[in-house]
């Protein structure tokens, strides 16, 4: 379950930052050039907020929304009700 909490609005615009340390962990960051979540090696300390445990979470926060996520105007057109005179 994804917990909601406050994040800076530009988190996905931050560059990949491996941080410092000796314990390498596979993580994901959002790449603004490729417009996709990509893996990188995190050194276990510091870095920045563009750092996700898995690709799905990265996509939930940062990936551009596709057509399936956009609401089509056609669903909001009012149908004329039949004349009941």
C-alpha distances in whole Angstrom, upper triangle without the diagonal:
4,6,10,13,16,17,21,21,23,20,21,24,25,26,25,26,26,27,29,29,30,27,25,22,21,18,18,20,21,24,26,29,27,25,22,20,22,22,24,24,23,26,23,24,25,24,23,19,19,18,14,13,13,15,12,10,14,15,12,14,17,19,21,20,22,25,22,20,23,25,28,31,33,30,31,35,37,39,42,43,46,49,50,53
4,6,10,13,14,17,18,19,17,17,21,21,23,22,23,24,24,27,27,29,26,24,21,20,17,16,17,18,21,23,26,25,22,20,17,20,20,22,23,21,24,22,22,22,22,20,16,16,15,12,12,12,13,10,8,11,12,9,11,14,16,18,18,21,23,21,18,21,23,27,29,31,29,30,34,36,38,42,43,46,49,50,53
4,7,10,12,15,16,19,16,18,21,21,24,23,23,24,24,26,27,29,26,25,22,21,18,18,18,19,23,24,28,27,24,22,20,22,22,23,24,22,24,22,22,21,21,19,15,16,16,13,13,14,16,14,11,13,15,12,12,15,18,20,20,23,25,24,21,23,25,28,31,33,31,31,35,37,39,43,44,47,50,51,54
4,7,9,13,13,16,14,16,19,20,22,22,23,24,24,27,28,30,28,27,24,23,20,19,18,18,22,23,26,26,23,22,20,22,23,24,25,23,25,23,22,21,21,18,14,16,16,14,15,16,17,15,12,14,15,11,11,14,17,19,19,22,24,23,20,22,23,27,29,31,29,29,33,35,38,41,42,46,48,49,52
4,6,10,12,14,13,15,18,18,21,21,21,23,22,25,26,29,27,26,23,23,20,19,18,18,22,22,26,26,23,22,20,23,23,24,24,22,24,21,21,19,19,16,13,14,15,14,16,17,18,17,13,15,16,13,11,15,18,20,20,24,26,25,22,24,25,29,31,34,32,32,35,37,40,43,44,48,51,52,55
4,7,9,12,11,14,16,16,19,20,20,22,22,24,26,29,27,27,24,24,20,19,18,18,21,21,25,25,22,22,20,23,23,24,25,22,24,22,21,18,18,15,11,13,15,15,17,19,20,19,15,15,17,14,12,14,18,19,20,24,26,26,22,24,25,29,31,34,32,32,35,37,41,44,45,49,51,52,55
4,6,8,7,10,12,12,16,16,17,19,19,22,24,27,25,24,22,21,18,16,15,14,17,17,21,22,19,19,17,20,20,21,22,19,22,20,18,16,15,11,8,10,12,13,16,17,18,17,14,13,15,13,10,12,15,17,19,22,25,25,22,23,25,29,31,34,32,32,36,38,41,44,46,50,52,54,56
4,5,5,9,10,10,14,16,16,19,19,22,25,27,26,25,23,23,19,17,15,14,17,16,20,21,19,19,18,20,21,21,22,20,22,21,19,16,15,11,8,10,13,14,18,19,19,19,16,14,16,15,11,12,16,17,19,23,25,26,23,24,26,29,31,34,33,33,36,39,42,45,47,50,53,54,57
4,6,8,9,10,14,16,18,21,21,24,27,30,29,27,25,24,20,18,15,13,16,14,18,19,16,17,17,20,21,22,24,22,24,24,22,19,17,13,11,11,14,15,19,20,19,19,16,14,15,14,10,10,14,14,16,20,22,23,20,20,23,26,27,31,30,30,33,35,39,42,44,47,50,51,54
4,5,5,7,11,13,15,18,19,22,25,28,27,25,24,22,19,16,13,11,13,11,15,17,14,15,15,17,19,19,21,20,22,22,21,18,15,11,10,9,13,15,18,19,18,19,16,13,15,14,11,10,13,14,16,20,23,24,21,21,24,27,29,32,32,32,35,37,41,44,46,50,52,54,57
4,5,6,9,11,12,15,16,19,22,25,24,22,20,19,15,13,10,9,11,11,15,16,14,14,13,15,16,16,18,16,19,19,17,15,12,8,6,6,9,11,15,16,15,16,13,11,12,12,9,8,12,14,16,20,23,24,21,22,25,28,30,33,33,33,36,39,42,45,47,51,54,55,58
4,6,8,10,12,15,17,20,23,25,24,22,20,18,14,11,8,6,8,7,11,12,10,10,10,12,14,15,17,16,19,19,19,17,13,10,8,6,9,11,14,14,13,14,12,9,10,11,8,6,9,11,14,17,20,21,19,20,23,26,29,32,31,32,35,38,41,44,46,50,52,54,57
4,7,9,12,15,17,20,24,26,25,23,21,20,16,14,10,8,8,6,10,12,10,12,12,13,16,16,18,18,20,21,20,17,14,11,10,8,11,14,17,18,16,18,16,12,13,15,11,9,11,12,16,19,22,23,21,22,25,28,30,33,33,33,36,39,42,46,48,51,54,56,59
4,7,8,12,13,17,20,23,22,20,19,18,15,12,9,8,9,9,12,14,13,13,12,13,15,14,16,15,17,18,17,14,10,7,8,6,9,13,16,17,16,18,16,13,15,16,13,11,14,15,19,22,25,26,24,25,29,31,33,37,36,37,40,43,46,49,51,55,58,60,62
4,6,10,12,15,18,21,20,18,17,16,14,12,8,8,7,8,10,12,12,13,12,12,13,11,13,13,15,17,16,13,10,8,10,7,10,13,16,17,16,19,17,14,16,18,15,13,15,17,20,23,27,28,26,27,31,33,36,39,39,39,42,45,48,52,54,57,60,62,65
4,7,9,13,16,17,17,14,14,13,10,9,6,8,8,10,12,13,13,12,11,9,10,8,10,9,12,14,13,12,8,8,9,7,8,11,14,15,14,17,16,13,15,17,15,13,15,18,21,24,27,28,27,28,32,35,37,40,40,41,44,47,50,53,55,59,61,63,67
4,5,9,12,14,15,13,13,12,11,11,9,11,11,14,15,17,17,16,14,12,12,9,9,8,9,11,10,9,5,6,9,8,8,12,14,16,16,19,17,15,18,20,17,16,18,21,25,27,31,32,30,32,35,38,40,43,43,44,47,50,53,56,58,61,64,66,69
4,7,9,11,11,9,9,10,9,10,10,13,14,17,18,19,19,18,15,13,11,7,6,4,6,8,8,8,6,8,11,10,9,12,13,15,16,20,18,16,19,21,19,18,20,24,27,29,33,33,32,34,37,40,43,45,45,46,49,52,55,58,60,64,67,68,72
4,7,10,11,10,11,12,12,13,13,16,17,19,21,22,22,21,18,16,14,11,9,6,5,7,6,5,4,8,11,11,10,13,15,17,19,22,20,18,21,23,21,20,23,26,29,32,35,36,34,36,39,42,45,47,47,48,51,54,57,60,62,65,68,70,73
4,7,9,9,11,14,14,16,16,19,20,23,24,25,26,24,21,19,17,13,11,8,5,7,5,6,7,11,14,15,13,16,17,20,22,25,23,21,25,26,24,24,26,30,33,35,39,39,37,39,43,46,48,51,50,51,55,57,60,64,66,69,72,73,77
4,6,8,10,14,15,17,18,22,23,26,27,27,28,26,23,21,18,14,11,9,5,6,6,9,10,14,17,17,15,17,17,20,23,25,24,23,26,28,26,26,28,32,35,37,41,41,39,42,45,48,51,53,52,53,57,59,62,66,67,71,74,75,78
4,6,10,13,15,18,19,23,24,27,28,28,29,27,24,21,18,14,11,9,6,7,9,12,13,17,19,20,17,19,18,20,23,26,25,24,27,29,28,28,30,33,36,38,42,42,40,43,46,49,52,54,54,55,58,61,64,67,69,72,75,77,80
4,7,10,12,16,18,22,23,26,28,27,28,25,22,19,16,13,9,8,5,6,9,12,13,16,18,18,15,16,15,17,20,23,22,21,25,26,25,26,28,31,34,36,40,39,38,41,44,47,50,52,51,53,56,59,61,65,66,70,73,74,77
4,7,9,13,15,19,20,23,24,24,24,22,19,16,12,10,6,5,5,6,10,13,13,15,17,16,13,14,13,15,17,20,20,19,22,24,23,23,25,28,31,33,37,36,35,38,41,44,47,49,49,50,53,56,59,62,64,67,70,72,75
4,6,10,13,16,18,22,23,22,22,19,16,14,10,8,5,5,6,7,10,13,12,14,15,14,11,11,9,11,14,17,16,16,19,21,20,21,22,26,28,30,34,33,32,35,38,41,44,46,45,47,50,53,55,59,60,64,67,68,72
4,7,10,14,15,19,20,19,19,16,13,10,7,6,5,6,9,10,13,15,13,15,15,13,10,9,8,9,11,14,14,13,16,18,18,18,19,23,25,27,30,30,29,32,35,38,41,43,42,44,47,50,52,56,58,61,64,66,69
4,7,11,13,16,18,17,17,14,10,8,6,5,6,6,10,10,12,13,12,12,12,10,6,6,5,6,8,11,11,10,13,15,14,14,16,19,22,24,27,27,26,29,32,35,38,40,39,41,44,47,49,53,55,58,61,63,66
4,7,9,13,15,13,13,10,6,5,4,6,8,9,13,13,15,15,12,12,11,8,6,5,6,6,6,9,9,7,10,12,12,11,12,16,18,20,24,24,22,25,29,31,35,37,36,38,41,44,46,50,52,55,58,60,63
4,6,9,12,11,10,8,5,6,6,7,10,10,14,14,15,14,11,10,9,5,5,6,9,9,8,11,10,7,9,12,10,9,10,14,17,19,23,23,22,24,27,30,33,36,35,36,39,43,45,49,51,54,57,59,62
4,6,9,9,7,6,4,6,9,10,13,14,17,18,19,17,14,12,10,7,8,9,12,11,9,11,10,7,8,11,9,6,8,10,14,16,20,21,19,21,24,27,30,32,32,33,36,40,42,46,48,51,54,56,59
4,5,6,6,6,6,7,10,11,14,15,18,20,20,19,15,14,13,9,11,12,15,14,12,14,14,10,11,14,12,9,9,11,15,17,21,22,21,22,26,28,31,33,34,35,38,41,44,47,49,53,55,58,61
4,6,5,7,9,10,13,14,18,18,22,23,23,21,17,15,14,11,14,15,18,17,15,17,16,12,12,15,13,9,9,10,14,16,19,21,20,21,24,26,29,32,32,33,36,39,42,45,48,51,54,56,59
4,5,8,10,11,14,15,19,20,23,25,25,23,19,18,18,14,16,18,21,19,17,19,19,15,15,18,16,13,12,12,16,17,20,23,22,23,26,28,30,33,34,35,37,41,43,47,49,52,55,58,61
4,5,8,9,13,14,18,20,23,25,26,24,21,19,19,15,16,17,19,18,14,16,17,14,13,16,16,12,10,11,15,15,18,20,20,21,25,27,29,32,32,34,36,40,42,45,48,51,54,56,59
4,7,9,13,15,19,20,24,25,25,24,20,18,17,13,15,15,18,16,13,14,15,11,10,13,12,9,7,7,11,12,16,17,17,18,22,23,26,29,29,31,33,37,39,42,45,48,51,53,56
4,6,10,13,16,18,21,23,24,23,19,18,16,12,13,13,15,13,9,11,12,9,8,11,11,8,6,8,11,13,16,17,17,19,22,24,28,30,30,31,34,38,40,43,46,49,52,54,57
4,7,10,13,14,18,19,20,20,17,15,14,10,10,9,11,9,6,9,9,6,6,10,10,8,7,10,13,15,19,19,18,20,24,26,30,32,32,33,36,39,42,45,47,50,54,56,59
4,7,10,12,16,17,19,19,16,15,14,11,10,10,11,10,7,11,12,9,10,13,13,11,11,14,17,18,22,22,22,24,28,30,33,35,35,37,40,43,45,49,51,54,57,59,62
4,7,9,13,14,17,17,14,15,14,11,9,9,10,9,8,12,12,10,12,15,15,14,14,17,20,22,25,25,25,27,31,33,37,39,38,40,43,46,48,52,54,57,60,62,65
4,6,10,12,14,14,12,13,14,11,9,10,11,11,11,15,15,12,15,18,17,16,17,20,23,25,28,29,28,30,34,36,39,42,41,43,46,49,51,55,57,60,63,65,68
4,6,9,11,13,11,13,14,13,10,11,11,12,13,17,17,15,18,20,19,19,20,23,26,28,32,32,31,33,37,40,43,45,44,46,49,52,54,58,60,63,66,68,71
4,6,8,9,8,10,12,11,8,10,10,12,14,17,16,15,18,20,19,19,20,24,27,29,33,33,31,34,37,40,43,45,45,46,49,52,54,58,60,63,66,68,71
4,6,8,8,12,14,14,11,13,13,16,18,21,19,18,22,23,22,22,24,27,30,33,36,36,35,37,40,43,46,49,48,49,53,55,58,62,63,67,70,71,75
4,7,8,11,13,14,11,12,12,15,18,20,18,18,21,23,21,22,24,28,30,33,36,36,34,37,40,43,46,48,47,48,52,55,57,61,62,66,69,70,73
4,6,9,12,13,11,13,14,17,20,22,20,19,23,23,21,22,25,28,31,34,37,37,35,37,40,43,46,49,48,49,52,55,57,61,63,66,69,70,73
4,6,9,11,10,13,15,18,20,22,19,18,22,22,20,20,23,26,29,32,36,36,34,36,39,42,44,47,46,47,50,53,56,59,61,64,67,69,72
4,7,8,8,11,14,16,18,20,18,16,19,20,18,18,20,23,26,29,33,33,31,33,36,39,42,45,44,45,48,51,54,57,59,62,65,67,70
4,6,7,10,13,16,17,18,16,14,17,18,15,15,18,21,23,27,30,31,28,30,33,36,38,41,41,41,44,47,50,53,55,59,62,63,66
4,5,8,11,14,14,16,13,11,14,14,11,12,15,18,20,24,27,27,25,27,30,33,35,38,37,38,41,44,47,50,52,55,58,60,63
4,7,10,12,12,14,11,8,11,12,10,9,12,15,18,21,25,25,23,25,28,31,33,36,36,36,40,42,45,49,51,54,57,59,62
4,7,9,10,12,10,8,12,13,11,11,14,17,20,22,26,26,24,26,29,33,35,38,37,38,41,44,47,50,52,56,58,60,63
4,6,7,9,6,6,9,10,9,10,13,16,18,21,24,24,22,25,28,31,34,36,35,36,40,43,45,49,50,54,57,58,61
4,7,9,7,8,11,12,12,13,15,19,20,23,26,25,24,27,30,33,36,38,37,38,42,44,47,50,52,55,58,59,63
4,6,6,7,9,10,11,12,13,17,18,20,23,22,21,24,27,30,34,36,34,36,39,42,44,48,49,52,56,57,61
4,6,5,6,9,10,10,10,14,15,17,20,19,18,22,25,28,31,33,32,34,37,40,42,46,47,50,54,55,59
4,5,5,6,9,10,10,13,14,15,18,17,16,19,22,25,28,30,29,31,34,37,39,43,44,47,50,52,55
4,5,5,6,9,10,13,14,16,20,18,16,20,22,26,29,31,29,31,34,37,39,43,44,48,51,52,56
4,5,5,6,7,11,13,15,19,18,17,19,22,26,29,31,30,31,35,38,40,44,45,49,52,53,57
4,5,5,5,8,9,12,15,15,13,16,19,22,25,27,27,28,31,34,37,40,42,45,48,50,54
4,6,6,9,9,12,15,14,12,15,18,21,24,26,25,26,30,32,35,38,40,43,46,48,51
4,7,9,10,14,17,16,14,16,19,22,25,27,26,27,31,34,36,40,41,45,48,49,53
4,6,9,12,16,16,14,16,19,22,24,27,27,28,31,34,36,40,42,45,48,50,53
4,6,9,13,13,11,14,17,20,23,25,25,26,29,32,35,38,41,44,47,49,52
4,6,10,11,10,11,15,17,20,22,22,23,26,30,32,36,38,41,44,46,49
4,7,8,6,7,11,13,16,19,19,20,23,26,29,32,34,38,41,43,46
4,5,6,7,10,12,15,17,17,19,22,25,27,31,33,36,39,42,45
4,5,5,8,9,12,14,14,16,19,22,24,28,30,33,36,38,41
4,6,8,9,13,14,13,16,19,22,23,27,29,32,35,37,41
4,6,9,13,14,14,16,19,22,24,27,29,32,36,38,41
4,6,9,12,11,13,16,19,21,25,27,30,33,35,39
4,6,9,8,9,12,15,18,21,23,27,30,32,35
4,5,6,8,10,13,15,19,21,24,27,30,33
4,5,5,7,10,13,16,19,22,25,27,30
4,5,5,9,11,14,17,19,22,25,28
4,6,8,10,14,16,19,22,24,27
4,6,9,12,15,18,21,23,26
4,6,9,12,15,18,21,23
4,6,9,12,15,17,20
4,6,9,12,15,17
4,6,9,12,14
4,6,8,12
4,6,9
4,6
4
